[in-house]
């Protein structure tokens, strides 16, 4: 008797950097056993982008430089090979896949990784158009696999039936070695604060610089600011690391005293999960992706407590309390939880 073919998942990714490819890497790493993965993504100079190095998936070039090219390329891909599931990651691949029509035998899963209508760098009419498109296509995906509770609520809000929305929790992406202990800040030493991400409008480097300026005005010790990632504008007040490997990101995070997440919109920020996994205290901007975030964990509500703790020599205690509060808020965002959710989204066996 012939064994059934392994389920094949085609991931559609329209970018070469940022949180979306990182999230897809964790999906592949934490996938149920026995699943084959193919990632269609833009290539850089004829080769897969560095973000895919070491990923256990086949990689195929997908030209997303224009809508017609992206749609034609996707059409060729799904006609040339058998895929049991097409998983579209982010808004534009989600539109392409839902418009194309994949047939009844192919399961279509859509993860927005932050709906485009939440962007604040485009005009209100454009955001309205994005929301209208999501409403029109609301029933075209088999499952909307939201990456966080805010994204799940937004999906229901544009009319996706509740029984066709589930949450696949984002998980930390950096390697964490229990033997690597974060250093303790010495009395009078500079305070190191940082943000992880691309220097793009979404991550709002200007907002980060403004918060750093406020900390420098409030603290009696020097503040060293780090932007962990690429940034177009190299402000001398902030040290920019450039692109780093996951291990290098972990090392840079471990050297911080406070992680500030300043993004203006998100699906669910993996960077916060990475900082939390390292053991860092975190203060985040209050955005829809973080519904119900306690005030003391927000930048607006928690910065005063951080400043007081530095001045009083109580940073270790404040950091421990902050970390515990984040653990309660985040809940079980583990590889196992992601694996179970992916099995439901793709309708495959856990392979245990």
C-alpha positions as CSV (number, residue, x, y, z in Angstrom):
1,X,0.0,0.0,0.0
2,X,1.4,3.4,-1.0
3,X,1.9,5.8,1.8
4,X,0.0,9.1,1.5
5,X,2.0,12.0,0.2
6,X,3.3,14.5,2.7
7,X,1.2,17.6,3.0
8,X,2.8,20.5,1.0
9,X,2.6,24.1,2.2
10,X,3.3,27.0,-0.2
11,X,4.2,30.2,1.8
12,X,3.7,33.5,-0.1
13,X,6.1,36.2,1.2
14,X,6.5,39.5,-0.6
15,X,9.5,40.9,1.2
16,X,13.1,40.1,2.0
17,X,13.4,41.6,5.5
18,X,11.4,42.5,8.6
19,X,9.1,40.6,10.9
20,X,7.1,38.7,8.3
21,X,10.0,36.5,7.0
22,X,11.1,36.0,10.6
23,X,7.6,34.8,11.5
24,X,7.5,32.4,8.6
25,X,10.9,31.0,9.7
26,X,9.3,30.1,13.0
27,X,6.3,28.6,11.3
28,X,8.6,26.3,9.4
29,X,10.8,25.5,12.4
30,X,7.8,24.7,14.6
31,X,5.7,23.0,11.9
32,X,4.0,19.6,12.6
33,X,6.2,16.7,11.6
34,X,6.0,15.4,8.1
35,X,5.0,18.6,6.4
36,X,6.9,19.9,3.3
37,X,7.4,23.6,2.9
38,X,8.0,25.8,-0.1
39,X,8.6,29.5,0.3
40,X,7.9,31.8,-2.7
41,X,9.7,35.1,-2.0
42,X,11.7,37.8,-3.9
43,X,15.3,36.8,-4.5
44,X,18.2,39.3,-4.1
45,X,20.6,39.2,-7.0
46,X,19.3,35.8,-8.1
47,X,19.6,34.2,-4.7
48,X,17.4,33.8,-1.7
49,X,17.6,36.7,0.8
50,X,19.8,36.2,3.8
51,X,16.8,36.0,6.1
52,X,16.1,32.5,4.7
53,X,19.6,31.1,5.5
54,X,19.2,27.7,7.3
55,X,15.4,27.5,6.8
56,X,14.2,23.9,6.2
57,X,12.2,24.8,3.2
58,X,12.5,24.9,-0.6
59,X,12.8,28.4,-1.9
60,X,11.5,29.6,-5.2
61,X,11.8,33.1,-6.7
62,X,8.6,35.2,-6.8
63,X,8.8,38.5,-8.5
64,X,6.6,40.9,-6.5
65,X,7.9,44.1,-8.1
66,X,4.5,44.9,-9.6
67,X,1.0,43.5,-9.1
68,X,0.7,41.9,-12.6
69,X,4.1,40.2,-12.2
70,X,3.2,38.9,-8.7
71,X,-0.2,37.5,-9.9
72,X,1.2,35.9,-13.0
73,X,4.1,34.4,-11.0
74,X,1.7,33.0,-8.4
75,X,-0.6,31.6,-11.1
76,X,2.4,29.7,-12.6
77,X,3.5,28.4,-9.2
78,X,0.1,26.9,-8.2
79,X,-0.5,25.4,-11.6
80,X,3.0,23.8,-11.9
81,X,3.0,21.9,-8.6
82,X,0.6,20.3,-6.1
83,X,0.1,22.2,-2.9
84,X,-2.3,21.2,-0.2
85,X,-2.2,24.6,1.5
86,X,-1.3,28.0,0.2
87,X,-0.5,30.3,3.2
88,X,-0.4,33.9,2.2
89,X,1.6,36.1,4.5
90,X,0.7,39.9,4.8
91,X,-1.9,41.9,3.0
92,X,-0.8,42.0,-0.6
93,X,-0.1,38.2,-1.0
94,X,-3.4,37.8,0.8
95,X,-5.2,39.8,-1.9
96,X,-3.3,38.0,-4.8
97,X,-4.2,34.5,-3.4
98,X,-7.8,35.3,-2.7
99,X,-8.4,36.9,-6.1
100,X,-6.6,34.1,-8.0
101,X,-8.9,31.2,-6.9
102,X,-7.1,28.0,-6.0
103,X,-9.8,25.4,-6.4
104,X,-11.6,23.4,-3.8
105,X,-8.8,21.0,-3.1
106,X,-6.4,23.6,-2.0
107,X,-6.7,25.2,1.5
108,X,-6.1,28.9,1.6
109,X,-4.7,30.3,4.8
110,X,-4.2,34.0,5.2
111,X,-2.1,35.7,8.0
112,X,-2.1,39.5,7.6
113,X,0.8,40.1,10.0
114,X,-0.9,43.5,10.5
115,X,-3.7,44.5,8.2
116,X,-2.7,47.3,5.8
117,X,-5.6,49.5,6.9
118,X,-3.9,50.0,10.2
119,X,-0.9,51.8,8.6
120,X,-0.6,55.4,9.6
121,X,1.9,56.4,6.9
122,X,-0.7,56.6,4.2
123,X,-3.7,58.9,3.8
124,X,-7.0,58.1,5.4
125,X,-8.7,57.4,2.0
126,X,-6.0,54.9,1.2
127,X,-6.6,53.2,4.5
128,X,-10.3,53.2,3.8
129,X,-9.6,51.5,0.4
130,X,-7.5,48.8,2.1
131,X,-10.3,48.1,4.6
132,X,-12.9,47.9,1.8
133,X,-10.8,45.4,0.0
134,X,-10.5,43.2,3.1
135,X,-14.3,43.4,3.5
136,X,-14.9,42.4,-0.1
137,X,-12.5,39.5,0.2
138,X,-13.6,38.5,3.7
139,X,-14.9,35.1,2.8
140,X,-12.3,34.0,0.2
141,X,-9.8,32.4,2.7
142,X,-10.5,29.0,4.2
143,X,-8.9,30.3,7.5
144,X,-7.6,33.7,8.6
145,X,-4.7,32.7,10.9
146,X,-4.2,35.9,13.0
147,X,-0.9,36.3,14.7
148,X,-2.3,38.0,17.8
149,X,-5.5,38.9,19.6
150,X,-5.7,42.4,18.1
151,X,-5.4,41.0,14.6
152,X,-8.1,38.4,15.3
153,X,-10.4,41.1,16.5
154,X,-9.7,43.2,13.3
155,X,-10.4,40.2,11.1
156,X,-13.8,39.7,12.8
157,X,-14.3,43.4,12.5
158,X,-14.1,43.4,8.7
159,X,-16.6,40.6,8.5
160,X,-14.6,37.3,8.5
161,X,-16.9,34.7,10.1
162,X,-15.8,33.9,13.7
163,X,-15.5,30.2,12.9
164,X,-13.0,30.9,10.2
165,X,-10.6,32.9,12.3
166,X,-8.1,31.4,14.6
167,X,-4.9,32.6,16.3
168,X,-1.4,31.2,15.4
169,X,0.7,32.9,18.1
170,X,3.9,34.5,17.2
171,X,6.9,33.1,19.2
172,X,10.4,34.4,20.0
173,X,12.8,34.0,17.1
174,X,16.2,34.6,18.8
175,X,18.3,31.7,20.2
176,X,18.2,31.7,24.0
177,X,20.9,29.9,25.9
178,X,20.1,29.6,29.7
179,X,23.9,29.8,30.3
180,X,23.9,33.3,28.9
181,X,23.1,35.6,31.8
182,X,22.3,39.3,31.3
183,X,24.8,41.6,32.9
184,X,23.8,43.6,35.9
185,X,24.0,47.4,35.5
186,X,26.6,48.9,37.8
187,X,25.7,52.0,39.9
188,X,26.3,55.2,37.9
189,X,26.9,53.3,34.6
190,X,25.2,54.5,31.4
191,X,21.7,53.1,30.8
192,X,21.4,51.2,27.6
193,X,18.0,51.3,25.8
194,X,17.2,49.9,22.4
195,X,14.6,49.1,19.7
196,X,14.7,46.2,17.3
197,X,13.5,46.5,13.7
198,X,13.9,48.0,10.3
199,X,14.2,51.8,10.2
200,X,10.9,52.1,8.5
201,X,7.8,54.2,9.2
202,X,6.1,51.2,10.8
203,X,8.8,51.0,13.6
204,X,8.7,54.8,13.9
205,X,12.4,55.7,14.6
206,X,11.4,59.3,15.2
207,X,9.2,58.3,18.1
208,X,12.1,56.2,19.5
209,X,14.4,59.2,19.3
210,X,11.9,61.4,21.1
211,X,11.5,58.9,23.9
212,X,15.3,58.6,24.2
213,X,15.5,62.4,24.5
214,X,13.0,62.3,27.3
215,X,15.0,59.6,29.2
216,X,18.2,61.7,28.8
217,X,16.4,64.7,30.2
218,X,15.0,62.7,33.1
219,X,18.0,60.6,34.1
220,X,21.1,61.7,36.0
221,X,23.2,59.2,34.2
222,X,24.1,58.9,30.5
223,X,21.7,57.1,28.2
224,X,23.1,55.0,25.3
225,X,20.5,54.3,22.6
226,X,20.7,51.4,20.2
227,X,18.7,50.8,17.0
228,X,19.1,47.1,16.4
229,X,18.7,46.7,12.6
230,X,19.1,48.9,9.5
231,X,18.1,52.5,9.5
232,X,18.2,55.0,6.6
233,X,18.8,58.1,8.8
234,X,21.8,57.7,11.0
235,X,21.1,60.1,13.9
236,X,24.3,60.6,15.9
237,X,22.2,60.4,19.1
238,X,21.4,56.7,18.3
239,X,23.8,53.9,17.5
240,X,22.6,51.8,14.5
241,X,23.9,48.2,14.4
242,X,22.9,47.4,10.8
243,X,21.6,43.9,9.9
244,X,22.6,41.2,12.4
245,X,22.3,37.5,12.6
246,X,19.8,36.1,15.2
247,X,22.7,35.2,17.5
248,X,24.0,38.8,17.2
249,X,20.6,40.2,17.8
250,X,20.3,38.1,21.0
251,X,23.8,39.4,22.2
252,X,22.8,43.0,21.5
253,X,19.5,42.6,23.4
254,X,21.3,41.0,26.3
255,X,23.4,44.2,26.7
256,X,20.4,46.4,27.1
257,X,18.8,47.7,30.4
258,X,15.5,48.4,28.8
259,X,13.7,47.5,25.5
260,X,11.4,50.2,24.1
261,X,9.0,49.0,21.4
262,X,8.0,52.1,19.5
263,X,6.2,50.7,16.4
264,X,3.1,52.6,15.3
265,X,1.3,49.4,14.0
266,X,1.9,45.7,14.2
267,X,0.3,42.3,13.8
268,X,2.0,41.0,17.0
269,X,5.5,42.2,17.6
270,X,8.1,39.3,17.6
271,X,10.7,41.8,18.8
272,X,8.9,42.1,22.1
273,X,8.9,38.3,22.4
274,X,12.6,38.2,21.6
275,X,13.4,40.9,24.3
276,X,11.2,39.1,26.8
277,X,12.9,35.7,26.1
278,X,16.3,37.3,26.7
279,X,15.0,38.5,30.1
280,X,14.8,42.2,29.3
281,X,12.3,44.6,30.8
282,X,10.0,46.0,28.1
283,X,7.9,49.1,27.7
284,X,5.8,49.2,24.5
285,X,3.7,51.8,22.7
286,X,0.0,51.2,23.2
287,X,-1.3,50.1,19.8
288,X,-4.3,47.9,18.7
289,X,-1.9,44.9,18.3
290,X,-1.5,44.9,22.1
291,X,-5.1,45.0,23.4
292,X,-5.6,45.4,27.2
293,X,-1.9,46.0,27.8
294,X,-1.5,47.1,31.4
295,X,-0.6,50.8,31.7
296,X,2.6,50.1,33.6
297,X,3.9,48.1,30.6
298,X,3.3,51.0,28.2
299,X,5.9,53.6,27.3
300,X,3.4,56.4,28.4
301,X,2.6,54.7,31.8
302,X,5.8,52.9,32.7
303,X,8.6,55.2,31.9
304,X,8.2,57.1,35.2
305,X,8.6,53.9,37.2
306,X,11.7,53.0,35.2
307,X,13.3,56.4,35.9
308,X,12.5,56.2,39.6
309,X,14.0,52.7,39.8
310,X,17.2,53.9,38.2
311,X,17.5,56.8,40.5
312,X,16.7,54.7,43.6
313,X,19.0,51.8,42.7
314,X,16.1,49.5,42.4
315,X,16.3,48.7,38.7
316,X,16.7,44.9,39.3
317,X,13.5,44.7,41.3
318,X,11.6,46.9,38.8
319,X,12.9,44.8,35.9
320,X,11.8,41.5,37.6
321,X,8.3,42.9,38.2
322,X,8.1,44.2,34.6
323,X,9.2,40.8,33.3
324,X,6.6,38.9,35.4
325,X,3.8,41.2,34.2
326,X,4.8,40.7,30.6
327,X,4.8,36.9,31.2
328,X,1.2,37.1,32.5
329,X,0.1,39.3,29.6
330,X,1.8,37.2,26.8
331,X,0.6,33.8,28.0
332,X,1.7,30.5,26.4
333,X,3.5,31.7,23.3
334,X,5.6,28.6,22.9
335,X,6.7,26.5,20.0
336,X,4.3,23.8,21.0
337,X,1.4,26.2,21.1
338,X,2.3,27.5,17.7
339,X,2.7,23.9,16.3
340,X,-0.8,23.0,17.5
341,X,-2.3,26.1,16.1
342,X,-0.6,25.6,12.7
343,X,-1.9,22.0,12.6
344,X,-5.5,23.4,13.0
345,X,-4.9,26.2,10.4
346,X,-3.5,23.8,7.8
347,X,-5.8,20.9,8.8
348,X,-2.8,18.5,9.1
349,X,-1.9,15.9,11.7
350,X,0.5,16.9,14.5
351,X,2.6,14.0,13.4
352,X,3.2,12.6,16.9
